[in-house]
């Protein structure tokens, strides 16, 4: 009997913290995400520079789509902007990170991602990760 193969997908977006959101919510988001993502086989990274978010998630396609839709509706951020989405990926970029969290007060590393779309945005994300400190 053959084992069903789960199709993997990924999603990358950027947004800004909502003006009325408590900055302390960011650590709570990261903490909650790790638990939620582990139970849904999702991995990824969340970067916050004090004002803007960049997040990349990957995992079973149906879970990634459902989570991306949920994130889009979250009132703790505004200007939700999808940058990249893929279906049928064969390899995870972050297989061990249920949700790595990078906090960086320097806005410069995120600048390149915010102006890119598609594969270029994903490439920019991969280039900045070594510059950041994981929390």
N, C-alpha and C positions, 0 to 999 in steps of 0.2 A: 504494500500500500504506500503510495507516494504522499509525502508530507506537503501540505499547502505552503507555497512560498508567499510571504507577505510582501506586497509592493511597498517600497519605501518612497517617501516624498520629503521635500524640504521647503522651508519658507523663511524669508528674510524681510524685515521691515525696519523702519525708523519712525519715531514719534517724539513728542515733547511731553514732559510732565505737565499735568493740568495746573492752572494757576492756583486753584483751591486745594490741591493735593498736598498732604503732609509729606515732606521729603523722607520721613521715616518709613513710609509705605514701601519704598524701594527694597529695603532689606527684607521686609515681609513678603514681597512678591517673589524674591529669589528663594526664600525659605520654603514657601508654599509650592513653588514651581518644582523644586527638587523632589518633593514627595509625590506630587501629582504626576510628574514626568516619569518617575521610576515605575509607577503602577501602569503607565500607558506606553512604555517602551520608547519614550521620547528623550532625545539628547539635544544638547545645544549650548548656547552661550547668550548671556544678557550683559550688555555694556551700558553704563550710565555715566554721563559726564557732568552731572549736577543739574542739567537742564534737558538733555536729549537721551533717548533710548535707542539702541540698536539691538535687535534680537534675531537670532537664527535658531530655528528648531528643525529637527529631522526625526523621522520615525515612520511607523506604519502610516501610509497615505491617509486613511480615513481619520486617524487620530490627529495628524498634523492639520488637516483641513478644519476639523472641529475646533481644535485649539486656536488656530489662526482666526477663525470667526469669533470665538469667545474673546480673544485679546482685542480684536477690532472694536468691540463694544465696551471695553473697560473704560470707565469714566475717570480713572486716575491718570489718563494721558489723553493728549489731543494731537491733531494733525497726523493721524495714523497713515503711513505711506508705504505700501508694499513695494519692495525693490526686486525681489527674485522669488520664483517659485519653480519647483521641479517635481516631476513625477517619474517613477521608475528608476530612481537612483540605485546604484548597485553597491555603494560603499558610503558609510557615514564619515563625516569629517571629524566628529567629536564622539566616538563610540564610548568613551568612559565618563563623559560629563553629563549627568542628568540635567544640570543647569549650572554651568560655570558662571560666576558673577564677577564682573570687572567694574570697579568704580574708579573713575579717573576725572579729576577736576580740570584737566587740560582738554579743551574742546578740539584741539588740533587733530588728534588721531582720527576722530569721527568725521572730520570735514570731507575726506575723500569718499567715504561711503555715501554720504548724504547727496552727493552730486552724481553718483553712478546709478545705473539700472542694470538688471539682468546679471549675466556672468561677470561683468566688470565690478558690480557691487559685491558679489561673493568673493572675488579675487582681492578687492580692497580690504574686506573683512579679514581674510587670511593673512594679509600683509601687516595689519596693525596689531594682531594678537601678541606677538613677541614684545611689543612696546608696553603692554599693560600688565598690571599685577592682579592676579586672581584673588578673590576673597571667598 
